[in-house]
Amino acid sequence: MRVLFAEKMPEQARARLASSGFEVRSEPALEGAALAELLRSWGPDVLVVRGKKVTKEHADATGRLSLVVRAGAGVNTIDVAACSARGIFVANCPGKNAVAVAELAFGLLLAIDRHIPENVADLRAGKWNKGLYSKARGLKGRTFGIIGMGEIGTAVAQRAAGFEMPVVAWSRSLTKERAAELGVERAASPDEVARKSDIVSVHVALTPETKGLVNQAVFAAMRPGAIFLNTSRAEVVDDAALLRAIEERGLKVGLDVYSGEPSGKDGPFDHPLARHPAVIGTHHIGASTDQAQEAVGDETCRIIERFRDHGEVPNCVNLLVRSAATHRITVRHLDRVGVLAAVLDLMREAEINVQEMENVIFPDGAAIARVQVSRSPDDALLRRLAALEHVLAVSVVSLSG
């Protein structure tokens, strides 16, 4: 099986896959049309990316590509619909960079509260200004608000507790029971988090539902002079509303992500938030620690190995949670060559589409096939199935209850 690393990955990941029999190629500089050409010419079974875009052109480039692994959490840079249309699995590595992102969020918070960048700049310029930089509020006892309580949000909440900061949090999936388990106050909305907090930190994945989630209403609910942090995705925040809130409400801001940021590792960049004096910024480095990259590399390898060895895709993001199947036909049969082929032939003749199927084998030569289908089979089809050679019994149940 061939694996193409289209991004720089830890050497241990390449070595692990190579040692277990994979043919591994690393081409971190390729993107766009050049990447599509290599997909066509080399024909990998698996493509591994981090922030690089995977488009319809890439999905259509070769019929051999079966799996795209995002070596990270968000899959917004991958055309998941195009992959699904070609029967290509898309998987990610959620939670493996949670600690790294949480650490950066607190780094930005401390930098804002203690004026660390300004301290450094003045010292390097030969200026001593202890009187100005001694004015910091401190973090203990201040309320930390979290929008999004997945792996990263949870890691942030754990660190806030270490700083003796009460936490108020919102997430679509956050239940009262889970909030109590984490020791956080559960808010009903992002607006409520903003209203109750001295610091608001965003940790949601970018989806159609979260795009622009942090908007004018959220910023209007924040306390004057509060701190706002975003280490998730730029598109979940309304840039114009944030700029207005900085000017009108005196917000202090820490950002690791920006709309329109370059896809490459370096180059020119200009953004009104990046150059604003009230903003402390970093270069989208939330997941960029050795620890995080090694963890992501290990998870990437696990996904690929599981796919090869068992045909399963851990963390797959593009399978239907529930298929269109309405009925399940159970065929008890002898484990003989051609039995399932005959069963499926009869279903094809009846124009019944198979949605899902499994076949389990018993130790002494019998088997059971469970076939989930798109509509109810009639009695005539059931009789024909039961009459097939080596078929022992046939039954059908409705999946609608």
Backbone torsions as a table, in degrees:
resi	resn	phi	psi	omega
1	MET	NA	135.0	-177.1
2	ARG	-98.4	136.1	179.7
3	VAL	-124.6	126.7	177.5
4	LEU	-109.1	117.8	170.8
5	PHE	-87.8	108.0	178.7
6	ALA	-92.8	10.9	176.6
7	GLU	-139.0	163.0	174.2
8	LYS	-72.0	125.0	179.9
9	MET	-124.4	158.7	177.9
10	PRO	-57.1	140.2	-179.1
11	GLU	-58.1	-32.4	-178.9
12	GLN	-63.4	-30.2	178.6
13	ALA	-68.8	-45.8	178.4
14	ARG	-61.7	-44.4	-178.4
15	ALA	-64.4	-39.1	-179.4
16	ARG	-63.2	-46.2	-179.1
17	LEU	-68.0	-42.2	-179.9
18	ALA	-61.5	-40.0	-177.7
19	SER	-69.8	-21.3	179.7
20	SER	-100.6	15.9	169.1
21	GLY	101.5	2.5	177.1
22	PHE	-81.3	148.5	170.6
23	GLU	-93.5	111.5	-171.4
24	VAL	-112.2	134.3	176.6
25	ARG	-129.9	136.3	-179.8
26	SER	-115.1	120.9	179.1
27	GLU	-136.6	68.9	-173.6
28	PRO	-68.6	-16.6	-177.2
29	ALA	-85.1	-14.7	-173.9
30	LEU	-83.2	141.5	173.3
31	GLU	-157.2	172.1	176.5
32	GLY	57.6	-134.5	-176.3
33	ALA	-63.5	-34.8	-179.8
34	ALA	-65.6	-38.9	177.2
35	LEU	-67.0	-41.3	178.6
36	ALA	-61.0	-39.2	179.9
37	GLU	-64.9	-41.7	178.3
38	LEU	-66.4	-37.2	176.1
39	LEU	-59.6	-40.6	179.1
40	ARG	-68.7	-44.5	-172.1
41	SER	-79.9	-35.9	-175.9
42	TRP	-96.3	-30.8	175.8
43	GLY	65.5	57.5	177.3
44	PRO	-70.8	152.9	173.4
45	ASP	-83.6	-29.9	-175.8
46	VAL	-130.3	135.0	175.6
47	LEU	-117.1	129.3	179.2
48	VAL	-114.5	126.7	179.3
49	VAL	-133.6	162.4	171.9
50	ARG	-113.7	-86.5	179.8
51	GLY	-98.7	-3.0	-175.3
52	LYS	-71.2	144.4	-179.8
53	LYS	-76.5	136.2	171.7
54	VAL	-115.6	113.3	-171.7
55	THR	-105.4	179.0	175.6
56	LYS	-59.8	-36.4	178.3
57	GLU	-59.2	-40.4	178.9
58	HIS	-69.3	-41.9	179.7
59	ALA	-63.6	-33.9	-177.7
60	ASP	-87.8	-4.9	-170.3
61	ALA	-66.6	-34.0	-176.8
62	THR	-150.0	141.3	177.3
63	GLY	-75.9	-7.7	-177.2
64	ARG	-83.1	-27.4	-177.0
65	LEU	-61.4	124.4	-175.7
66	SER	-120.0	-20.2	-174.4
67	LEU	-148.4	131.9	171.2
68	VAL	-114.6	124.6	179.2
69	VAL	-110.4	123.4	172.3
70	ARG	-88.3	111.7	-179.2
71	ALA	-77.9	67.8	-176.1
72	GLY	167.3	-163.2	-174.4
73	ALA	-98.0	-59.4	-173.3
74	GLY	-69.8	140.7	178.7
75	VAL	-114.1	21.8	-177.1
76	ASN	-68.9	-16.0	177.6
77	THR	-88.4	-1.1	-178.7
78	ILE	-110.4	132.8	175.1
79	ASP	-77.4	85.8	-174.9
80	VAL	-64.3	-37.2	-179.8
81	ALA	-62.6	-41.9	178.9
82	ALA	-64.9	-39.2	177.1
83	CYS	-65.0	-42.8	180.0
84	SER	-61.4	-40.2	-179.7
85	ALA	-63.4	-25.0	179.1
86	ARG	-99.4	4.0	-179.6
87	GLY	71.2	31.8	-179.9
88	ILE	-100.9	123.7	176.5
89	PHE	-68.4	143.4	171.7
90	VAL	-123.1	125.6	-179.6
91	ALA	-129.3	157.7	177.2
92	ASN	-131.5	-177.9	-177.5
93	CYS	-125.2	69.2	-174.2
94	PRO	-67.9	144.0	172.4
95	GLY	82.5	-12.1	-175.5
96	LYS	-74.2	-20.3	177.2
97	ASN	-107.8	14.0	-173.5
98	ALA	-60.7	-44.7	-178.3
99	VAL	-64.1	-42.9	-179.1
100	ALA	-61.2	-44.6	-179.5
101	VAL	-67.0	-40.9	178.5
102	ALA	-62.6	-40.1	178.3
103	GLU	-62.7	-41.2	179.7
104	LEU	-67.0	-39.4	178.0
105	ALA	-56.8	-42.6	178.6
106	PHE	-74.0	-29.6	174.1
107	GLY	-61.9	-44.4	177.7
108	LEU	-64.2	-41.7	179.7
109	LEU	-60.9	-47.4	179.6
110	LEU	-65.5	-37.5	178.6
111	ALA	-62.0	-38.4	178.6
112	ILE	-70.6	-48.9	-174.6
113	ASP	-65.3	-37.4	-176.6
114	ARG	-103.1	8.9	176.5
115	HIS	55.1	40.4	-173.3
116	ILE	-63.2	-46.5	-180.0
117	PRO	-59.7	-39.6	179.9
118	GLU	-68.0	-38.7	174.5
119	ASN	-55.2	-50.4	-177.4
120	VAL	-62.3	-45.8	-177.8
121	ALA	-60.2	-43.5	-178.8
122	ASP	-68.5	-40.9	177.8
123	LEU	-61.1	-41.7	179.9
124	ARG	-69.2	-23.3	177.5
125	ALA	-90.6	4.2	178.5
126	GLY	81.1	24.9	-178.3
127	LYS	-112.8	138.7	175.3
128	TRP	-113.9	119.0	-174.1
129	ASN	-140.7	56.1	-177.8
130	LYS	-60.7	-34.2	-178.8
131	GLY	-59.4	-42.9	-179.7
132	LEU	-71.3	-45.4	-171.3
133	TYR	-84.1	-3.2	174.6
134	SER	-77.5	-7.6	-175.8
135	LYS	-92.7	92.2	177.1
136	ALA	-135.3	146.1	-176.8
137	ARG	-79.6	-33.5	-172.7
138	GLY	87.0	165.4	-173.3
139	LEU	-107.4	-29.2	-175.5
140	LYS	-55.0	129.1	176.4
141	GLY	85.3	-10.9	178.2
142	ARG	-80.9	145.0	-175.5
143	THR	-82.2	125.7	-179.1
144	PHE	-101.7	118.8	179.5
145	GLY	-100.8	135.3	-178.6
146	ILE	-124.8	125.1	174.6
147	ILE	-105.2	105.8	-176.1
148	GLY	107.1	111.3	-175.4
149	MET	-120.2	50.2	169.6
150	GLY	-81.7	-151.5	-178.8
151	GLU	-59.4	-43.7	-176.8
152	ILE	-71.6	-47.0	178.6
153	GLY	-57.6	-39.4	177.7
154	THR	-64.5	-42.0	178.2
155	ALA	-63.1	-37.0	177.3
156	VAL	-65.7	-44.2	179.7
157	ALA	-60.3	-39.6	178.7
158	GLN	-63.0	-39.0	179.9
159	ARG	-74.5	-33.9	175.4
160	ALA	-61.3	-38.6	177.8
161	ALA	-61.8	-36.6	177.9
162	GLY	-65.0	-26.6	176.7
163	PHE	-90.5	8.3	-179.6
164	GLU	58.9	45.0	179.0
165	MET	-112.3	125.2	173.2
166	PRO	-65.1	145.2	-175.5
167	VAL	-119.6	132.8	170.1
168	VAL	-118.4	134.7	-171.1
169	ALA	-140.9	152.2	173.1
170	TRP	-133.0	140.4	170.9
171	SER	-159.6	146.7	178.7
172	ARG	-58.7	-30.2	-175.9
173	SER	-97.9	-0.3	-176.4
174	LEU	-78.7	114.4	178.3
175	THR	-92.4	166.3	176.7
176	LYS	-60.9	-39.1	-178.4
177	GLU	-66.3	-43.6	179.8
178	ARG	-67.3	-39.3	177.3
179	ALA	-60.7	-42.5	179.0
180	ALA	-65.2	-38.8	178.9
181	GLU	-62.9	-37.9	-179.6
182	LEU	-84.3	-10.5	-179.3
183	GLY	74.4	33.5	180.0
184	VAL	-120.4	156.5	174.3
185	GLU	-84.9	131.4	-177.6
186	ARG	-89.9	122.0	177.7
187	ALA	-96.1	157.1	-177.6
188	ALA	-85.1	-16.1	-175.4
189	SER	-162.3	163.9	172.8
190	PRO	-59.0	-35.4	178.8
191	ASP	-60.3	-41.0	-179.4
192	GLU	-67.3	-38.4	174.8
193	VAL	-57.5	-48.1	-178.5
194	ALA	-60.8	-40.3	-176.1
195	ARG	-68.1	-31.7	-173.5
196	LYS	-95.9	-4.5	-167.2
197	SER	-113.7	151.5	170.2
198	ASP	-89.3	-28.0	177.3
199	ILE	-129.9	135.3	175.8
200	VAL	-122.1	124.9	-179.0
201	SER	-122.9	133.2	-173.7
202	VAL	-102.5	130.7	-178.5
203	HIS	-145.1	55.7	176.8
204	VAL	-112.7	152.1	173.5
205	ALA	-74.3	153.9	177.4
206	LEU	-83.5	115.8	176.2
207	THR	-136.1	168.9	175.3
208	PRO	-55.5	-31.4	-178.9
209	GLU	-76.0	-28.0	-176.7
210	THR	-97.6	-8.3	179.1
211	LYS	-61.9	123.0	-178.0
212	GLY	71.7	17.9	-178.4
213	LEU	-59.3	-41.6	179.8
214	VAL	-90.5	99.0	-169.7
215	ASN	-120.6	-165.6	-178.0
216	GLN	-57.3	-38.6	-178.9
217	ALA	-64.7	-39.9	178.8
218	VAL	-65.1	-46.8	-179.0
219	PHE	-66.9	-34.1	178.1
220	ALA	-65.8	-27.3	179.9
221	ALA	-81.1	-15.7	-178.0
222	MET	-72.5	151.0	-179.8
223	ARG	-72.0	143.5	175.9
224	PRO	-55.8	133.7	179.4
225	GLY	80.2	5.1	-179.6
226	ALA	-69.6	168.3	-179.3
227	ILE	-107.7	134.2	178.7
228	PHE	-120.5	130.9	-178.6
229	LEU	-124.8	137.1	172.9
230	ASN	-135.3	110.3	175.1
231	THR	-120.6	22.6	-177.9
232	SER	-101.7	-93.0	176.8
233	ARG	-137.2	141.9	-176.8
234	ALA	-62.9	-35.6	-172.1
235	GLU	-70.0	-11.8	177.4
236	VAL	-79.0	-7.0	-178.3
237	VAL	-116.7	137.1	174.2
238	ASP	-79.4	105.9	-176.3
239	ASP	-56.6	-46.5	-176.6
240	ALA	-62.5	-41.0	179.4
241	ALA	-66.2	-37.4	178.1
242	LEU	-66.3	-43.1	178.1
243	LEU	-60.6	-41.6	177.8
244	ARG	-63.6	-40.8	-178.7
245	ALA	-66.2	-35.0	176.3
246	ILE	-62.0	-45.7	-176.9
247	GLU	-73.5	-41.9	-171.4
248	GLU	-90.7	-28.2	-175.7
249	ARG	-117.6	1.2	175.7
250	GLY	66.7	31.3	178.9
251	LEU	-65.4	146.3	171.2
252	LYS	-106.9	138.5	-165.2
253	VAL	-131.7	139.9	171.2
254	GLY	-123.8	122.6	-175.9
255	LEU	-128.1	140.1	171.1
256	ASP	-113.2	-9.0	-174.9
257	VAL	-133.7	150.0	-174.6
258	TYR	-145.3	143.3	174.9
259	SER	-65.4	137.2	178.5
260	GLY	72.8	19.7	-179.4
261	GLU	-67.1	151.1	-178.3
262	PRO	-61.7	147.2	177.5
263	SER	-80.8	-21.9	-179.6
264	GLY	-84.7	179.5	-177.4
265	LYS	-80.8	-22.2	-179.9
266	ASP	-151.6	170.8	-179.1
267	GLY	136.0	174.1	-179.6
268	PRO	-67.5	148.6	179.5
269	PHE	-155.5	134.0	178.7
270	ASP	-140.9	127.3	179.8
271	HIS	-150.4	136.8	-177.6
272	PRO	-59.9	-31.6	177.6
273	LEU	-75.4	-37.9	-178.4
274	ALA	-63.6	-33.5	-177.6
275	ARG	-98.6	3.5	-178.0
276	HIS	-73.5	135.4	-177.7
277	PRO	-64.8	-18.1	179.5
278	ALA	-88.6	1.1	-175.4
279	VAL	-112.2	128.6	168.6
280	ILE	-99.1	121.3	-173.7
281	GLY	-124.7	153.0	171.3
282	THR	-128.0	173.2	-166.4
283	HIS	-99.8	51.7	-178.5
284	HIS	51.5	58.5	-175.9
285	ILE	-115.4	16.6	-174.2
286	GLY	-52.6	-42.4	-177.2
287	ALA	-93.6	4.8	-169.2
288	SER	-92.3	66.4	167.7
289	THR	-123.0	155.4	178.1
290	ASP	-58.7	-41.1	-179.3
291	GLN	-60.8	-46.1	-178.3
292	ALA	-66.0	-43.7	-178.0
293	GLN	-66.7	-35.2	176.4
294	GLU	-67.0	-39.3	178.5
295	ALA	-66.3	-41.5	177.4
296	VAL	-65.0	-41.0	177.9
297	GLY	-60.7	-42.9	178.4
298	ASP	-62.7	-42.8	-179.8
299	GLU	-68.1	-38.0	176.5
300	THR	-59.4	-45.8	178.6
301	CYS	-62.3	-42.1	-179.8
302	ARG	-60.2	-43.2	179.7
303	ILE	-61.9	-46.7	-177.3
304	ILE	-66.0	-42.2	179.1
305	GLU	-65.3	-41.4	178.6
306	ARG	-63.7	-38.1	179.0
307	PHE	-63.7	-46.2	-180.0
308	ARG	-67.6	-45.0	-170.4
309	ASP	-82.0	-29.0	-174.3
310	HIS	-129.0	-5.1	-178.2
311	GLY	72.1	13.7	-179.7
312	GLU	-105.8	151.4	-179.5
313	VAL	-124.0	96.6	175.1
314	PRO	-59.8	146.4	176.4
315	ASN	61.6	27.2	179.2
316	CYS	-67.3	134.2	-175.2
317	VAL	-107.1	-3.8	-173.8
318	ASN	-126.6	31.8	169.9
319	LEU	-101.2	145.2	176.6
320	LEU	-63.5	133.5	174.8
321	VAL	-67.5	-36.8	177.5
322	ARG	-139.6	127.5	-179.3
323	SER	-80.0	-179.6	179.2
324	ALA	-85.3	9.4	-178.1
325	ALA	-62.8	137.9	177.9
326	THR	-110.7	-23.1	-177.3
327	HIS	-140.4	154.7	174.6
328	ARG	-119.3	122.0	175.7
329	ILE	-97.7	126.4	177.8
330	THR	-108.2	122.7	-178.9
331	VAL	-116.2	112.4	174.3
332	ARG	-91.4	126.3	-170.7
333	HIS	-149.4	168.6	172.1
334	LEU	-81.0	146.6	-177.6
335	ASP	-79.4	83.4	-178.0
336	ARG	-127.4	153.0	177.6
337	VAL	-62.0	132.0	172.7
338	GLY	93.1	-9.3	-177.9
339	VAL	-64.0	-50.4	-178.3
340	LEU	-66.0	-35.5	177.7
341	ALA	-60.7	-41.5	178.6
342	ALA	-65.9	-39.7	177.6
343	VAL	-61.2	-47.2	-178.0
344	LEU	-68.3	-33.2	176.7
345	ASP	-60.9	-43.7	179.2
346	LEU	-65.2	-37.4	177.3
347	MET	-65.8	-38.8	177.4
348	ARG	-62.9	-43.6	178.7
349	GLU	-60.2	-35.7	179.7
350	ALA	-82.7	-0.3	180.0
351	GLU	59.0	41.4	174.2
352	ILE	-104.8	122.1	-176.2
353	ASN	-85.8	131.9	176.5
354	VAL	-83.0	124.8	179.9
355	GLN	-95.4	-42.9	179.4
356	GLU	-147.8	152.0	180.0
357	MET	-153.4	143.2	170.7
358	GLU	-141.3	152.3	179.5
359	ASN	-134.3	117.4	-178.4
360	VAL	-109.9	140.8	-173.7
361	ILE	-108.6	135.6	174.4
362	PHE	-91.9	159.2	-174.7
363	PRO	-61.7	-30.9	-170.1
364	ASP	-106.7	30.6	168.9
365	GLY	100.2	-0.2	176.3
366	ALA	-101.5	164.9	-179.3
367	ALA	-152.3	161.6	175.3
368	ILE	-130.3	125.8	173.9
369	ALA	-104.1	127.8	175.7
370	ARG	-110.9	115.8	-173.3
371	VAL	-118.6	115.5	178.3
372	GLN	-93.6	126.8	-169.1
373	VAL	-125.1	166.5	-169.8
374	SER	-81.0	-16.7	177.6
375	ARG	-155.4	169.4	-176.8
376	SER	-71.4	131.8	174.8
377	PRO	-76.0	147.1	177.5
378	ASP	-84.9	172.6	-176.2
379	ASP	-63.6	-34.3	-178.9
380	ALA	-62.7	-42.9	179.0
381	LEU	-65.3	-40.9	-179.9
382	LEU	-62.2	-38.9	178.3
383	ARG	-66.1	-39.8	179.5
384	ARG	-65.5	-39.7	177.6
385	LEU	-63.4	-43.5	-177.7
386	ALA	-67.4	-24.0	-178.1
387	ALA	-85.4	-7.2	-179.1
388	LEU	-63.9	147.4	177.8
389	GLU	-60.9	136.0	177.6
390	HIS	75.0	1.8	174.2
391	VAL	-87.1	129.4	-176.7
392	LEU	-94.6	-38.0	-179.0
393	ALA	-164.4	153.7	179.3
394	VAL	-135.5	136.3	175.4
395	SER	-141.8	163.1	179.7
396	VAL	-141.1	143.1	175.8
397	VAL	-133.5	150.9	174.9
398	SER	-83.2	137.0	178.9
399	LEU	-85.3	-7.4	179.5
400	SER	-85.6	-3.5	179.4
401	GLY	85.9	NA	NA
